[in-house]
Amino acid sequence: MLEMPGPAESSPSVIVIGAGFAGVAAAIELIRAGHDDVTILEKSPEVGGVWRENTYPGAGCDVPSPYYSFSFEPRTDWPMRYSLQPDILDYIEDVVAEYGLLPRIRFGVEVRSARFDTGAGLWVVSATDGREFMARMLIPATGLLSRPAMPRIPGIGSFEGPAFHSARWDHDCDLSGKRVAVIGTGASAIQFVPAIQPRVAELTLFQRSAQYILPKPDREYRPVHHRAFRAVPALLATERLLWWTLGETWTRGITGMRGKRAVNAFVRRRALRHLRRQVPDARKRAQLTPDYEIGCKRVLFANTYYPAVCEPNVRIETAGVEEITPRGVRTADGLEHEVDVIIYGTGFTAQQPLAPMRIEGVDGVSLRDDVWSDGSRAYLGMTVPAFPNMFVMYGPNTNLGTGSIIYMLERQARYVGQAAAVLAAAPEKYLDVRADVEQRFDDEMQQRLAGTAWATCTSWYRAGSGRISANWPGLVSEYSRRTKRFDPADYVLRSAGVVSSPKPVPGGCDDPKPSLRYRA
């Protein structure tokens, strides 16, 4: 048994699951607020989250880097306005090093389950290798886009050639001169398709629905820009403010606020003009024209996707995929398309947040099976009744149709830090969000979301039940205001006691100072 002592008796011990942007934001805020007993459990050997996992050719962010970065740690030497995956990963690694988080991270620890011990007032977290960790606070920070979604297509395991998801790119697979099928044409595909198109012999894109794509206002940041950003920090702050303002304006259109028609009409005209300018072929242009309300799916930014699709070695298939065969893909029109490689650009399991972890709250209630069976929900996207002292980062209804998720993460981290202060002042108690508070919040969210563009078509924003459980229905400034102060009145502060608690584990109620511990 190895003990990891906390720095102070009153400081609540904290387990953070995940070392991507969300987990890093939470850990930094807690430590800066004086809550030093923080340990991050990370299943991989390195930090980075989605920016470590997604290494496909052309991988990058569709939010400008001055905005897609922590406000408290601006970077003055971004090489481009829209950074690629290696630069974003490098930024996360630098932040982790700068704030001394590496000694707090337990790499190679994949969490299997977490259960709340009511008697001890502690979370017991079990890893797949058998180790157990305990802490007063649990912060799952795995996000909505951490697990690739493989489509349910008959015969998907029968293909005889290489096949992989874009988020698990097989860099040993040489695509040169190959016939390649891409199933799915969303945010990932519009980045990797232009990167692989010149190398392949044939590229067949199996498209379920076309995307609205805007020109990307990218630019190179040269040394002269880097020097200016360092000398006059207000320049970088101004660019950040610009993109924040544009995001808030576009959100008004998506969410049905005042000015919706004008904003949506302007963005739609821009997208269709971009399509007309870059796709001269009438047939391909028709295939690439969306048939749904703009904003229902995330509007994308790309300058190279349409030109790549226009090349003679690229074909678009809009007939639905019926079956994967040993030799290729069979579509609804009965045709079999023979290929050498299949790449799935089919997104992530955003409607199954925190899976495959099994999380149990008071009296063994299951988060996945009992509470989130019809779609995920949480107060302010973070707390769930009967799951005390658990704060989800990048949880339900906190995703954005436009803008930077890091802005949201910083506000969530601030809120979590304030909750930790409440727990520090009440070391024998735990916080449980009131069910009526959570219910009113969820009713409000669903009522507002019903009037947004996201309610007009099928996308990964919606659960199978039709419930929109991913997106925030307002401006990010509203979310900032609503999370600015942790209100104890929204919670019940309960005393830990012996209530059918499981067998004591080191660090439990028999220990007067239950700092984080684990058992091998």
C-alpha positions in Angstrom: 0.0 0.0 0.0 1.4 3.4 -1.0 0.1 6.5 0.6 0.1 9.9 -1.2 -0.4 12.4 1.6 -2.2 15.7 1.1 -0.7 19.0 2.2 -3.4 20.0 4.6 -6.1 18.4 6.7 -8.8 20.7 5.4 -7.9 20.5 1.7 -10.2 18.0 0.0 -8.5 15.2 -1.9 -9.3 15.2 -5.6 -9.1 12.7 -8.3 -9.2 14.0 -11.9 -9.8 11.5 -14.7 -8.1 12.6 -17.9 -5.1 14.8 -18.8 -6.5 16.7 -21.7 -7.5 20.3 -21.7 -10.4 19.7 -19.3 -8.4 17.8 -16.7 -5.5 20.2 -16.9 -7.8 23.2 -16.5 -9.4 21.7 -13.4 -6.1 20.7 -11.8 -4.5 24.1 -12.3 -7.5 26.0 -10.9 -7.7 23.7 -7.8 -4.0 24.1 -7.1 -4.1 27.8 -7.6 -7.0 28.0 -5.2 -4.9 26.3 -2.5 -6.3 22.8 -2.9 -3.1 20.9 -3.4 -4.1 17.3 -2.9 -4.9 16.6 -6.6 -4.0 13.5 -8.6 -4.8 13.0 -12.3 -5.4 9.5 -13.6 -4.5 9.2 -17.3 -4.9 6.0 -19.3 -2.3 6.9 -21.8 1.5 7.3 -21.4 1.3 11.0 -22.2 -0.9 14.1 -21.7 -3.0 15.7 -24.4 -6.4 13.9 -24.6 -7.9 14.2 -28.1 -4.8 16.1 -29.3 -2.7 13.1 -28.4 -5.0 10.5 -29.9 -5.9 12.2 -33.2 -2.8 12.1 -35.4 -4.4 11.7 -38.8 -2.8 13.7 -41.7 -4.0 17.3 -41.5 -5.4 17.1 -38.0 -6.0 20.5 -36.6 -8.4 22.8 -34.8 -11.2 24.9 -36.5 -11.0 27.5 -33.7 -8.2 30.1 -34.0 -5.4 29.4 -31.5 -5.4 32.8 -29.7 -8.9 31.7 -28.6 -8.4 28.0 -28.4 -5.9 28.3 -25.5 -6.0 29.2 -21.8 -6.6 32.8 -21.1 -4.1 32.6 -18.2 -1.4 31.1 -20.5 -1.4 32.8 -23.9 1.1 31.7 -26.4 2.8 34.3 -28.5 4.6 32.0 -31.0 1.8 30.1 -32.6 3.0 29.2 -36.2 -0.5 29.6 -37.7 -3.8 31.2 -36.7 -5.4 27.7 -37.0 -2.9 25.4 -35.4 -2.3 21.7 -36.4 -2.3 18.8 -33.9 1.4 18.8 -33.1 1.4 22.5 -32.1 -1.7 22.1 -29.9 -0.2 19.0 -28.2 3.0 20.9 -27.7 1.0 23.7 -26.1 -0.7 21.3 -23.6 2.6 19.7 -22.7 4.2 23.1 -22.1 1.3 24.1 -19.8 1.5 20.9 -17.8 5.2 21.5 -17.3 4.8 25.2 -16.5 2.3 24.5 -13.7 4.1 21.5 -12.3 1.4 18.9 -13.0 3.6 16.0 -14.2 4.4 14.7 -10.7 0.6 14.6 -10.0 -0.3 12.5 -13.1 -0.5 8.7 -12.8 0.1 7.6 -16.4 -1.2 4.2 -17.7 -4.1 4.1 -15.2 -7.4 3.4 -17.0 -10.4 3.8 -14.8 -12.9 1.0 -14.9 -15.4 2.2 -12.3 -16.0 4.7 -9.5 -18.5 4.3 -6.6 -19.4 6.7 -3.9 -19.0 5.3 -0.3 -21.7 7.1 1.6 -20.4 6.1 4.9 -16.9 7.5 4.3 -18.0 10.4 2.1 -15.4 9.3 -0.4 -15.2 8.2 -4.0 -13.5 4.8 -4.6 -12.0 4.6 -8.1 -11.0 1.3 -9.5 -8.5 0.9 -12.3 -8.4 -1.9 -14.9 -5.2 -3.2 -13.4 -6.8 -3.7 -10.0 -5.6 -0.7 -8.1 -8.0 1.4 -6.1 -7.8 5.2 -5.5 -9.9 7.2 -3.0 -10.7 10.9 -2.7 -13.4 13.2 -1.5 -13.9 14.9 -4.9 -14.2 13.1 -8.3 -13.7 15.1 -11.5 -14.3 13.1 -14.7 -12.6 15.1 -17.5 -12.7 12.7 -20.4 -15.0 14.9 -22.5 -17.5 14.2 -25.2 -15.0 13.3 -28.0 -12.7 10.8 -26.4 -14.0 7.5 -27.9 -14.2 6.9 -31.7 -17.7 5.8 -32.9 -17.7 2.9 -35.3 -20.8 2.6 -37.5 -23.1 -0.3 -37.1 -22.8 -1.7 -40.6 -23.3 -5.4 -41.4 -20.1 -7.1 -42.3 -17.9 -4.5 -40.8 -15.4 -7.1 -39.6 -15.3 -9.0 -42.9 -13.2 -6.6 -45.0 -9.9 -8.3 -45.9 -7.8 -5.1 -46.3 -6.6 -2.5 -43.7 -9.5 -0.7 -42.0 -9.2 1.9 -39.2 -10.9 4.9 -37.7 -9.4 8.3 -38.3 -8.9 8.8 -34.6 -6.8 5.6 -34.5 -4.9 6.3 -37.7 -2.7 3.5 -38.9 0.5 5.2 -39.9 2.0 1.9 -41.0 -0.6 1.7 -43.7 0.9 3.1 -47.0 -1.9 4.6 -49.0 0.2 5.3 -52.0 -1.4 4.0 -55.2 -4.3 2.4 -53.2 -8.0 2.5 -53.8 -9.3 4.1 -50.6 -12.9 4.4 -49.2 -13.7 7.1 -46.7 -17.0 6.5 -44.8 -18.1 9.8 -43.2 -17.4 13.3 -44.4 -17.5 15.4 -41.3 -15.0 17.5 -39.4 -12.1 15.0 -39.5 -12.6 14.0 -43.1 -12.4 17.5 -44.5 -8.9 17.7 -43.0 -7.5 14.3 -43.9 -9.0 14.0 -47.4 -6.9 16.8 -48.9 -3.9 15.3 -47.2 -4.2 11.8 -48.7 -5.9 12.6 -52.0 -2.7 13.3 -54.0 -1.2 9.9 -52.9 -4.0 7.5 -53.6 -5.1 6.0 -56.9 -8.8 6.3 -56.2 -10.7 8.0 -53.4 -14.3 7.2 -52.8 -16.2 9.4 -50.3 -19.3 7.8 -48.9 -21.3 10.8 -47.8 -24.5 10.6 -45.7 -25.1 14.4 -45.7 -23.2 17.4 -47.1 -21.6 19.9 -44.8 -21.8 23.7 -44.8 -18.2 24.8 -45.2 -16.8 28.3 -44.9 -13.5 29.6 -46.1 -10.9 29.4 -43.4 -9.3 32.8 -42.6 -6.0 31.2 -41.8 -2.7 33.0 -41.8 0.9 32.4 -40.9 2.3 34.1 -37.8 5.8 35.1 -38.6 8.6 36.1 -36.2 7.5 39.7 -36.6 4.1 38.8 -35.3 5.6 36.8 -32.4 7.7 39.8 -31.4 4.7 42.1 -31.6 2.6 39.7 -29.5 5.3 39.6 -26.8 5.9 43.3 -26.8 2.3 44.3 -26.8 0.2 41.6 -25.1 -3.0 43.6 -25.9 -2.5 42.7 -29.6 -3.0 39.0 -28.9 -5.8 39.7 -26.4 -7.5 41.8 -29.1 -7.4 39.0 -31.6 -8.8 36.6 -28.9 -11.6 39.1 -28.2 -12.4 39.3 -32.0 -13.0 35.6 -32.3 -15.0 35.5 -29.1 -17.2 38.3 -30.5 -17.7 36.5 -33.8 -18.6 33.3 -31.9 -21.2 35.1 -29.8 -22.7 36.7 -32.9 -22.9 33.4 -34.8 -24.4 31.7 -31.7 -27.3 34.1 -31.9 -28.2 32.7 -35.3 -28.0 29.1 -34.3 -29.9 29.4 -31.1 -32.7 31.6 -32.4 -31.9 34.8 -30.6 -32.7 38.3 -31.9 -31.2 38.8 -35.4 -31.3 35.0 -36.2 -32.5 35.4 -39.8 -30.0 38.0 -40.7 -27.1 36.1 -39.2 -28.1 32.7 -40.7 -28.7 34.2 -44.1 -25.3 35.9 -44.2 -23.5 32.7 -43.1 -25.4 30.5 -45.5 -24.7 32.9 -48.5 -21.0 32.8 -47.6 -20.9 29.0 -47.4 -22.7 28.5 -50.7 -20.6 31.2 -52.5 -17.5 29.3 -51.2 -19.0 26.1 -52.7 -19.7 27.7 -56.1 -16.3 29.3 -56.3 -14.4 26.1 -55.5 -16.5 23.4 -57.2 -17.2 24.2 -60.9 -18.6 20.7 -61.6 -22.4 21.0 -61.4 -22.9 17.3 -60.4 -20.4 17.4 -57.6 -21.6 20.8 -56.5 -25.1 19.4 -56.2 -23.8 16.5 -54.1 -22.0 18.9 -51.8 -24.9 21.2 -51.2 -26.5 20.7 -47.8 -30.3 20.2 -47.6 -30.8 21.2 -44.0 -31.0 24.4 -41.9 -27.6 26.0 -41.5 -26.2 25.5 -38.0 -28.0 22.2 -37.3 -24.6 20.5 -37.8 -21.4 22.2 -36.9 -20.4 24.6 -39.7 -16.9 23.7 -40.9 -13.9 25.8 -42.1 -11.7 24.6 -45.0 -9.9 25.9 -48.0 -8.5 22.7 -49.4 -11.4 20.2 -49.1 -13.4 21.2 -52.1 -10.4 21.5 -54.5 -9.4 17.9 -53.4 -12.8 16.6 -54.0 -12.8 18.1 -57.5 -9.7 16.1 -58.5 -10.4 13.3 -61.1 -9.4 10.5 -58.7 -12.1 11.4 -56.2 -15.7 10.2 -56.4 -18.6 11.0 -54.1 -21.2 8.3 -53.3 -24.4 9.5 -51.7 -26.3 6.1 -51.8 -26.4 4.8 -48.2 -23.8 2.2 -47.2 -25.6 -1.2 -46.8 -22.8 -3.6 -46.1 -19.0 -4.0 -45.8 -17.9 -6.9 -47.9 -14.5 -8.7 -48.0 -13.6 -6.7 -51.0 -15.1 -3.3 -50.3 -18.4 -1.4 -49.7 -21.9 -2.3 -50.9 -24.3 0.6 -51.2 -28.1 0.8 -51.2 -28.2 0.8 -55.0 -26.7 -2.7 -55.0 -23.3 -1.7 -56.3 -20.2 -3.1 -54.7 -17.3 -0.7 -54.6 -14.0 -2.6 -54.5 -11.3 -0.8 -52.4 -8.0 -1.7 -50.8 -8.4 0.4 -47.6 -11.3 1.7 -45.6 -11.1 4.7 -43.4 -13.9 5.5 -41.0 -14.4 9.2 -40.4 -17.5 8.6 -38.3 -16.9 10.8 -35.3 -17.1 10.0 -31.6 -19.5 8.5 -29.0 -20.6 11.9 -27.7 -23.9 10.6 -26.5 -22.2 8.2 -24.2 -20.1 10.5 -22.0 -17.9 8.9 -19.4 -18.4 5.4 -21.0 -17.1 2.7 -20.7 -16.5 3.7 -17.0 -19.2 2.5 -14.6 -20.0 5.2 -12.1 -22.3 4.5 -9.1 -23.6 7.1 -6.7 -25.6 6.9 -3.5 -27.2 3.5 -2.9 -25.4 2.1 -6.0 -27.5 4.1 -8.5 -25.8 3.8 -12.0 -25.1 7.0 -13.9 -25.3 5.3 -17.2 -28.1 2.8 -16.7 -30.4 4.6 -14.2 -29.9 8.4 -14.7 -28.6 8.8 -18.3 -30.5 6.0 -20.0 -32.4 8.5 -22.2 -29.6 11.0 -22.6 -27.1 12.7 -20.3 -28.0 15.6 -18.1 -26.4 17.6 -15.3 -26.8 20.9 -13.5 -24.7 23.5 -15.3 -23.3 20.5 -17.2 -21.3 19.4 -14.1 -23.3 17.9 -11.2 -25.9 15.1 -10.9 -28.2 14.4 -8.0 -27.1 11.3 -5.9 -23.5 11.7 -7.2 -22.0 13.8 -4.4 -18.8 15.7 -4.8 -18.6 14.7 -8.5 -18.1 17.5 -11.0 -18.0 16.6 -14.7 -15.8 18.7 -17.0 -17.1 19.2 -20.5 -20.3 17.4 -19.5 -23.8 17.4 -20.8 -25.1 20.6 -22.6 -21.7 22.4 -22.4 -20.6 21.7 -26.0 -20.6 24.7 -28.4 -21.9 24.9 -31.9 -19.3 27.6 -32.5 -16.5 29.1 -30.3 -13.9 27.7 -28.0 -14.6 24.9 -25.5 -11.6 26.0 -23.5 -13.5 29.1 -22.6 -16.2 26.9 -21.1 -13.6 24.7 -19.4 -12.1 27.6 -17.6 -15.5 28.6 -16.2 -16.2 25.1 -15.1 -12.8 24.9 -13.4 -13.5 28.1 -11.5 -16.8 26.7 -10.3 -15.2 23.5 -9.2 -12.5 25.4 -7.3 -15.2 27.3 -5.4 -17.0 24.0 -4.5 -13.7 22.7 -3.2 -13.5 25.7 -0.9 -16.9 24.8 0.6 -15.8 21.2 1.2 -12.6 22.4 2.8 -14.6 24.3 5.3 -16.8 21.2 6.0 -14.3 18.3 6.1 -16.8 15.7 7.3 -19.5 16.5 4.7 -20.3 16.2 1.0 -22.2 18.2 -1.5 -25.2 16.8 -3.4 -27.0 19.0 -6.0 -30.7 19.3 -5.2 -32.9 17.3 -7.5 -35.3 20.1 -8.0 -32.5 22.5 -9.0 -31.2 20.1 -11.6 -34.7 19.4 -12.9 -35.5 23.1 -13.4 -32.2 23.6 -15.1 -32.8 20.6 -17.4 -36.3 21.7 -18.2 -35.0 25.1 -19.2 -32.2 23.6 -21.3 -34.6 21.4 -23.3 -37.2 24.1 -23.8 -34.6 26.5 -25.2 -32.9 23.9 -27.3 -36.2 23.0 -29.0 -36.1 26.4 -30.6 -32.6 26.1 -32.0 -31.2 25.0 -35.4 -29.9 21.8 -33.6 -33.5 20.6 -33.2 -34.1 20.6 -37.0 -32.0 17.6 -38.1 -30.2 14.5 -36.9 -26.6 15.0 -35.7 -24.3 13.8 -32.9 -25.6 16.6 -30.8 -28.8 14.6 -30.2 -29.4 11.3 -28.3 -31.3 8.5 -29.9 -34.4 9.6 -28.0 -34.2 13.0 -29.8 -32.9 14.8 -26.7 -30.2 17.4 -27.4 -27.8 16.5 -24.6 -24.6 17.9 -26.0 -25.0 21.6 -26.6 -25.3 24.8 -24.6 -28.3 26.8 -25.8 -27.0 30.3 -25.2 -24.0 32.6 -25.3 -20.8 31.6 -23.6 -21.0 34.9 -21.7 -24.3 33.6 -20.2 -22.6 30.4 -19.1 -19.8 32.5 -17.6 -22.3 34.5 -15.6 -24.2 31.5 -14.4 -21.1 29.7 -13.1 -19.3 32.7 -11.7 -20.4 32.0 -8.1 -20.9 28.6 -6.6 -24.2 28.9 -4.7 -24.4 26.5 -1.8 -28.2 26.9 -1.8 -28.3 24.7 -5.0 -26.8 21.8 -3.0 -27.5 19.8 0.2 -24.5 19.6 2.5 -24.7 16.1 4.0 -22.7 14.5 6.7 -20.8 11.4 5.9 -22.0 8.5 8.0 -22.1 4.7 8.1 -24.9 4.0 5.6 -24.5 0.6 4.2 -21.0 1.4 3.1 -18.8 -1.2 1.5 -15.9 -2.8 3.2 -13.4 -0.1 4.3 -10.5 0.6 2.0 -7.3 2.5 3.2 -8.1 6.2 3.3 -11.7 5.5 4.3 -13.8 6.5 7.3 -11.3 4.9 9.7 -8.6 7.3 8.6 -8.9 10.7 10.2 -7.1 12.4 7.3 -8.6 10.8 4.1 -6.1 12.0 1.6 -5.8 10.3 -1.8 -4.5 6.8 -1.6 -4.4 3.8 -3.7 -4.1 0.1 -3.2 -2.1 -2.2 -5.5 
